[in-house]
């Protein structure tokens, strides 16, 4: 077992500081059935809050129960219900299957058809969890809603701000960039100031059955990580074959559908020997997968769509107009790099100080403040990448 907290009283203090509401206030706890959300609910109750647990059913129980390690699946809903009973709090299960299908799964499939690489967890937080569920929490008379995300909310002179978690290995700020100011005002993240081993230790000390439960790894609705099986079922025309085209215009192979490829991919191209080639662009309309050398993946700027802004400036466009310096994170597994907001062909974008590799449309570009690197300024989904001129790299 991972090392527990020195005392649960320390956790009480951390939770009360994170919630910032009088003891006794009603807080809705979003419970997925995993260790993080279970500990969140339990610590809130220990700290003296009036806690109501809410769990979302996001897809069919029968199918979901077959997938181990997924959140909001059948077994996890049962685990959440049993955890709420053990903690001694009321618990509700809400059927959000149709909303989840329309707002997350269908959009996931459509994004791949457009040649993008989507991040469905962001869309789920942005729509189902942090929009629809917040309305339910208010209807239940809650003063706040708490989740088990590893991210911090801090009160600032201009209102609450969003920050990276204390545990850098668990930080989930990349997936929460789309949280609006209004949502942030109502949300709380009690685990953001705790390291993961301490959370598991707290679960063990409170005798919660979730203490040893493995973390979910894959996208919850994608069986065995094979995302194309979901897309093929929903959008079968995505599997129509097409050409694999070299940057120089040569047709060098055939593919089995653009939905099977992402920017930066090397494996599975089946185009024979020679120098290594990577997917550098996907032309979904022409059903072409364009490949080139690794250098062709280098990007010097990118444009954004569906942006969200939490900085001091009124809008992200206003920040771009003055070239606001930022730290840009283009993948959840990468550290942010220096750059600045800019208007690129009339669209808000980010000019990077150093070349980034494999920037993919559909992924998120999350922006942090250089003067306070933990603080999330906002971000957007990557609309396009401005590739470095190969001649400049020679």
N, C-alpha and C positions, 0 to 999 in steps of 0.2 A: 504493500500500500504506500502511496506517495505520502510525504511528510504532511501531517495535519497542521492547522493553524496553532500557534502557541495557546490560544484560547478562543472559544466562540465569542467571548465578549469583545475581542478585537474585531471580529466579523460584524458584530452588532454596530460598532462605531463606524466601520466602513460603510455599512448599508445605510445607516441614518444620515451620514454625510452625503451619500450619493442621492438619497431620496429628497432630503431637504424639506420635508413636510412634518408637521406635528405628529407625534406618536398617536396612533388611533385613527389616522386618516385612512380612507379606503384606497387600496391600490389593487388594480387588476394585474395578475401575473400571467403572462403568456407561457403556457406549459406545453412543451413538445413531447415530454416523456423522457428526455435525456437528462444527463446529470446536471448540466448547467442551468436549465430552466427549473429543474426540481430544487436545486440548492437555492436559487433565487427566491422561489416561493417560500421555502422553509426559513431562510434567513429573514425575509420580510416579516413573517409571522413571529419569529423569535424576537425581532426588534420592536414588536408591539404594534404593527400595522394591521388594519382590518383587510385581510387578503382574500381575494376571490380569484380562483384559478380558472383559466379559459384555455381550451384546447381546440384547434381547428382540424376537422377532417378535410383533407385536401384532395383525396382521391379514393377510389373504391377500396373498401376494407379487404375484400377477398383477395384482390390482386396485390394490394400493398403489403398484406401480411406475409407474402412470400418473399419479400425483399428485406434482407437483414440490414440493419444499420441505417435505415432511412428515417427521417423525421416525419411526424404526422402520419405514420402508417398505423395499421390496425393494432399491432402489439404495443406500439408506443402510446397510442391513445389509452389503452388499458393500463399501461404503466403510469401514465399521468393521472388517471382516475384513482389508482391505488395509492399513489404518492400523496395526492390531495387528501385522501382519507386518513393516511398516516399522519400528515401534518395537522389535520383537523380544520381544514378550510373547505368552503363550498366549491364545487367544480362544475363547469358547464362544457359540453362539447357542441361546437357549432359546425353545421354542414356547409362548408364553403367549396364543395367540389366543383360546382358549375362556375363560380367566380375564378377559382384557381385555373380551371381548364381554359376559360376565355382570356384571362389576363396574363397568364404565365405560360401554359403549355402551348397554346395556339401561337402566341407571339414567338416562342422559342423556335417552333417549326418554321414560321414565316421568316425569321431572321436568317436561318440557314439557307432558305430559298433565295434570299437576297445576297448570299455570299458572305454573310457576317458570321462572327463568332460570339453568340450571345452569352450573357451571364444571368441565368434565370433567378438565382438567389437574390440579386439586386431588384429585379422586377417584382419578386414576391414581397420583399420588404417594402418596396415603393407603393405597392397597390394593396394586396390582400391584407398584409399584416399592419402596416403603418398608416393605412387610410381607412379601410373598412373596419378592422378590429378596434381601432381607436374610437370609432363612433359607438361601437358596442360598449367599450369601457366607460364612456361618458354616460351612456344610457343606464349603466349599472350604478351610477352615482359616484364613480371613482374620481379622485383628485389627480391620479396619475396612472400610467400603465408601465409596468416593468418587464423587461425581457432579460434573457441570459446571455446577450451579446457581450463580447469583450471589447468594449469601447467606453469612453468616459464623456459625461456631460458636465460642464462646469458653468456656473453662473458668472457672467461678465457684465461690465457696465452697460453694454448694448443689448443684453439678454443672454440666454444660454448659448454656449459654444460646444462644438463637438471635437473630441480629442481621441488620439490613439490610446489603446489600453496600456496599462502598466506592463503587462506581460507581452513583450514584442512578438513572441512566438505564437500568441493566440489572437493578436489584434485583428479585429474585423471591420475596421473603419472603411476599408475599400468597398465593402458591401453595403455600407450605410450612407454613402455620400449623398444620395438622393433624399435624405431626410430633410424635410422643410423646416423653416423656423417655427411654424405653428405646431408641427408634430414634435419637434425637439422640446418645445415648451411643456408638453404633456408627458413625454417619455422619460424613463429612468433606467439606468444601467448599473445595477448594484455590483456586478462582478468586474467592472472595468478597472477597479483599483486593486484587484486580487490576482495573484498568479494561479495558473491552472492547478498545480499540485495542492495549493491551499484549498481550492474549491473541492477537489476530491477528498481532501482530508476532512473538510467540514462535513461533507456528505457521510463519511464514515463515522464521525463523532456524533452525528445526529441519527445514526442507524438508518439511513435512507438506502433502499435497495438499489438505487441508481448509482451508488458509489463506484461500483466496478463495471458499470455499463460502458461499452466502447462508444467512442464518438462516431457520429455519422460522417461518412467520407464522400460519397457520391452525390450527384444530383438526385433528389428524392424520387422523382418519377421516371428516372432512366435506369432500367434493369441492367445490372452488371456493367454499368458504365458505357453501354453500347447505345449512344444517343441516336444513331441513324435508324435503329429499329423503331423508335418513337416517330421520327420524321417520316419514314417510309409508310407507316400506318396512316398518319395524318395527311401527308402530302406526297403521295406515291409518285407524282411526276418529278419530284426532286431526284429520283433515281434514274432519270433519262440520261443516256450516255452522251459524251461529247469529246472534244479534242483537248489534249494536253499540248499547250503551245509554248515554245521557248520565247523569251523576250525578244529574240531576233526575228520572230515571225514564223519559224519552222514548226510544223506540226510533228511532234515526236512521240505521240502515243494517244491512247484513248482512256477515258475514265468512265466510271459507273454511276456518275451523278455528282453534281457540285456540292451536295450536302455532305459528302464524305471527306471534304477537305477544309483545312483551315490555314491561315497565313502562317508561314514558318514551317509547315509540315514537310518532312523529307521521306519518311517511311510510307510504303504503300503506293508509291507512284508507278512502280513497275515499268520503268522506262530504260532499263538496261544500264550498261556501264558508262564509263567516262567520268568527268568531274561531278562531284555531288551537286544536285539541283534541289531547290526548295520552292514551295508554293509562295509566290510573291504577290499574286493578285488573283481574284476570282471574278470573272465576268459572267454573272448568273444569267443575264438575258441571252448571251450568245452561247451559253453552256460551255464556256472555256475555262480551263484551269491554267493559269500562266505561271511558268516556272523560270527560275534563273539562279545564278550563283548566290552564295550567302550574302555577299556584299549588297545585292539588290534588295535585301530586307532592311537595310539601314534607313532610318527616317530622321529628318531634321525638323519636321513640324507636323502637326495634326489638327484637324478641325473637329468641332464638337456639335452634338445635337442633344435635345432633351436635357438641357443643362439645369443645374440647381446651384444656387449661390448662397453661402453663409458668411461671406466676408463683409467688411465694413462698407464697401461701395454699394450703391443702391442695387445694381444688377451686375451680372458677369460681363455684359457688354460694356458697361461703364468702366469696369476694371480693365478690360481689354483695350479700351480707348487710351488709357494712360500707361499701358504696358506693365501692368502690375506683376512684379516678380512672384514666382510660385515654385513649389516643388511638385513635380508631376509624376504620378505613379500609374503606369500603363498596364500593369498586370498585378494581380493580388500577390503573386510570389516574388515581385521585384521591389526593391527599395526606390523611393522617389528620387528623381533627378532634377537638377536645376533648369529653370526656363522662365518664360514670361508669357503672360496672356497677350494675345494680339488679334487683330482683325485680319483674316486671311481670305482674300477674295470675297469680302463682305460678310464673312461668317466668323463667329468667335472660335479661336483656336489657341494652340500653345506652340510657341517657338522654343525648341530645345537647345540648351547650351552645348550639349554633346549628342552625338548620334545615338538613337535607340534602335534596337533590332526587333523585327517581327511585330510591329504595331498593327493590330488587326481591327478593322471596322466591327462594331458591335460590342467590343470590350469597353470597359469603363476607363476613363482617365480621371483619377481622383487627385485633387489639388490640395496641397498643404502650404502653410505659411512659413517662408524661410526664416522669419524673425521668431517664430514659435513652431518648430517643426512637428510638434505633436498635434497641432490644431488643423482641423479639416476646414478648408475654405469652400469646398463644394466640388464640382466637377461636371462631367457629362459623358455621354456615350460617344465613342470615337466614330465620326462620320467618314473620315477619309484620312489618308496619310500622305504627306509630301515627302516622297522618297529622295534620298541624296543622289546627286548626279554621279553615275559611275565613273565619269571622266574625272571628277574631283577626287576620286578615291585611288586613282591609278598612281 
